[in-house]
Amino acid sequence: GGRAATASPAASARFVRCLYAVGFLDLFGVSMVVPLMNLHIKSLGASHTVAGIIGSLYGIMQLFTSTFVGCWSDIVGRRYSLLVCILLSALGYFLLGNSTTVFLFAISRVLVGIFKHTLSISKALLSDLVSERDRPLVMGRFNAASSVGFILGPVVGGYLAEFKGGFYQTAFICASIFLLNGGLVWMLPWSEENTSNRNHCQDKETNSFSAKSNYEHHLKSATSRAVTNSSFFQSPWIQVATVLKKIKGIACSNLWDVFLVRFLMSVAILLYYSNFTLALEERFGVKPLFSGYLMSYSSALGVLAGCLLGPITRLYGHNTYRLLLHSSTFTCTLILLYASAPSIWMVILSSTFLAFSTTIGRTCIIDLELTVGGNEASGTLLGVGQSVTSVGRIIAPLLSGIAQEFSPCGPPSLAVGLALVAIVIMNANKQKYRSHGSVKLKNQ
């Protein structure tokens, strides 16, 4: 019994380290290809309108599939769903590497849009592996590892694009990276982790003050896991019915305010970045190259912020709600500072601190979703959250275009208003958030 109990931290640590690598490689491969796609589709003879429509296919597919795939991962298990998404994403990028026509290019983007949910499932798996107390720290490090890949990928992709047929080579390398990720996930010690988790649950049950309630909870969890392990081989119709039932449960829950806050803050941040390069050129005469350097600088600081989440959450006593409220308020203030900045140095200052506040806020809102919604449907919750963000990505460019008709500072000014609404919603529901926070602390 003692051996199995001590195996849990080691097995979980191997999982976590491997998932950090999966996150890094995932965004490294994707960010190599994405900046080159507009040039490639235009080289195939597509008009600007057709290029815009095909460019939106990925976001539309993500919008309609994020919730379903996340819920499906709750039903069939993380291993099978993650492997399926990785391998079919690899197929999509392989087709992209063979896209000599606009039609084949569009098919590849649709396929990737449907199945490129590898990061969401990886985050759901992380939430299964670690305690609620450690979840913000682990999620922050995962985001930091992914961000490093996002910083390095465009550099490598830009270098490869200089060669003849560079886009095709880059797409094939991206597909190979996804196959490598599939191999990493396949070789994980899943059986050891399942055994360790069962012993870990038993230890928690033994040490609990209310053994009966915990026994019932863990019996329900064990039953859920048993059903999950066999659900992959069930009829597809049964899986679809279960998915729809889970989604209905989330839709009828009391999480509307959490997802609304996520939506508002996502749109606010997207509005900030929507006309960043153009606004700096119009307001301060700054060249696009400098704007690119500034955005890379902010991304690098975001990686640092992800690594510092552990000390920050400890400073806040692991109170996710309070940290989210403060980071959102700070984000709102910094966007306002950017919108009213009299000089480029004030923009640099706001960008510096905004990298920290947005990284912390993005991690906290995910943790709050899982805390309020419960870990039993973590894949569904993360999928719904991803769909909410996808809606924001569709709406933000439209709002930005309208606001920019009035002033270059229009989009960030609108972002400030949306962030203020999110802060008001959080304050109006603070009693609910605090009650969940107190339960979270008691469980530690």
Disulfide bonds with the S-S distance in Angstrom:
none
